[in-house]
Amino acid sequence: QLQLVESGGGLVQPGGSLRLSCTASGFALDSYAIGWFRQAPGKEREGVQCISMVDVVTNYADYLKGRFTISRDNAKNTIHLQINSLKPEDTAVYYCAVGTLGPICPPSPAGRYTDWGQGTQVTVSS
């Protein structure tokens, strides 16, 4: 059974860092583009970044560039999302999902992802 499981979330103070993980079971991530998304309370889910099979990164939210870094660890069948200089407005549930274009990142996130994980909560607060 194909499954994605996110982990690494938690409570962190403003200015801190977190590394989120998205680990797959039932299939190999190395043949797919994988995206990270987030949904803040009362807001719609938004795309953050995607990484293609050959590690080309697509940014879905330009205003997050520089603080968010997606990376792939095929040996562990895991995609990471490093988040630095965390702000209270980064508080959200973070999800990963499989792109529907196979090895290529969808140019836009809407309706182009499947097999969502259950999410991991990130709370930024002092």
C-alpha positions in Angstrom: 0.0 0.0 0.0 1.4 3.4 -1.1 1.7 5.7 1.9 3.5 8.9 2.8 4.2 9.8 6.4 5.3 13.2 7.6 7.3 13.8 10.7 9.6 16.4 12.4 7.0 19.0 13.3 6.7 20.5 16.8 6.7 23.7 18.8 9.6 26.0 18.0 10.5 29.6 19.0 10.6 32.3 16.4 13.9 32.3 14.6 14.4 28.6 15.1 14.7 25.8 12.5 13.0 22.5 11.8 13.6 19.7 9.4 10.5 17.9 8.3 10.6 14.5 6.8 8.3 12.7 4.3 8.9 9.0 4.2 7.4 6.7 1.7 6.3 3.1 2.1 5.0 0.8 -0.6 6.8 2.5 -3.4 10.2 4.2 -4.2 10.2 8.0 -4.0 13.2 8.2 -6.4 11.0 7.9 -9.5 8.6 10.7 -8.6 8.3 14.4 -8.0 7.3 15.1 -4.4 5.7 18.3 -3.1 5.4 19.9 0.3 2.4 21.9 1.2 1.1 23.7 4.3 -2.3 24.7 5.6 -2.5 27.4 8.3 -5.6 27.7 10.5 -8.5 29.2 8.6 -6.6 29.4 5.4 -6.4 27.3 2.2 -3.7 24.8 1.6 -0.8 26.3 -0.2 2.1 24.7 -2.1 5.6 25.3 -0.8 8.1 23.5 -3.0 8.4 20.4 -5.2 11.5 18.4 -6.0 11.7 16.4 -9.2 13.2 13.0 -9.8 16.4 14.7 -10.8 16.4 17.2 -7.9 15.1 20.2 -9.8 13.2 22.4 -7.4 10.0 24.2 -8.2 9.0 27.0 -5.8 5.2 27.5 -5.5 5.5 30.4 -3.1 8.2 32.9 -4.0 7.8 34.7 -0.7 9.1 31.6 1.1 12.2 31.2 -1.0 15.4 31.5 1.0 14.0 30.0 4.2 12.6 26.8 2.8 14.8 24.1 1.3 13.5 20.8 -0.1 15.9 17.9 -0.5 15.8 14.2 -1.4 17.4 11.2 0.4 16.7 8.2 -1.8 18.6 5.8 0.4 16.1 6.5 3.1 13.2 6.9 0.7 12.6 10.3 2.3 12.1 13.9 1.2 13.1 16.6 3.6 11.9 20.2 4.1 14.3 22.4 6.0 12.8 25.5 7.4 15.0 28.3 8.8 14.2 31.6 10.6 10.8 30.3 11.5 8.1 33.0 12.0 4.7 32.7 13.8 3.0 32.9 10.4 4.7 29.6 9.5 2.4 27.9 12.0 0.5 25.3 9.9 0.1 21.6 9.2 2.7 20.6 6.7 1.9 17.9 4.1 3.7 16.0 1.4 2.2 14.4 -1.6 3.1 12.7 -4.9 3.0 14.7 -8.1 0.8 13.3 -10.8 3.3 14.0 -13.6 5.6 11.3 -12.6 9.2 12.5 -12.4 8.4 16.1 -13.2 7.1 18.7 -10.8 3.7 20.1 -11.8 4.1 23.7 -12.8 1.3 24.6 -10.5 0.1 22.7 -7.4 -3.6 22.8 -7.9 -5.1 19.4 -8.5 -1.8 17.9 -9.5 -0.9 15.9 -6.4 -2.2 12.7 -4.9 -1.5 10.2 -2.1 -1.3 12.8 0.6 0.3 12.2 4.0 -1.5 12.9 7.2 0.5 16.0 7.9 2.8 17.2 10.7 2.0 20.2 12.9 4.5 23.1 13.1 3.8 25.7 15.7 6.0 28.8 16.0 5.5 30.6 19.2 7.4 32.1 22.1 
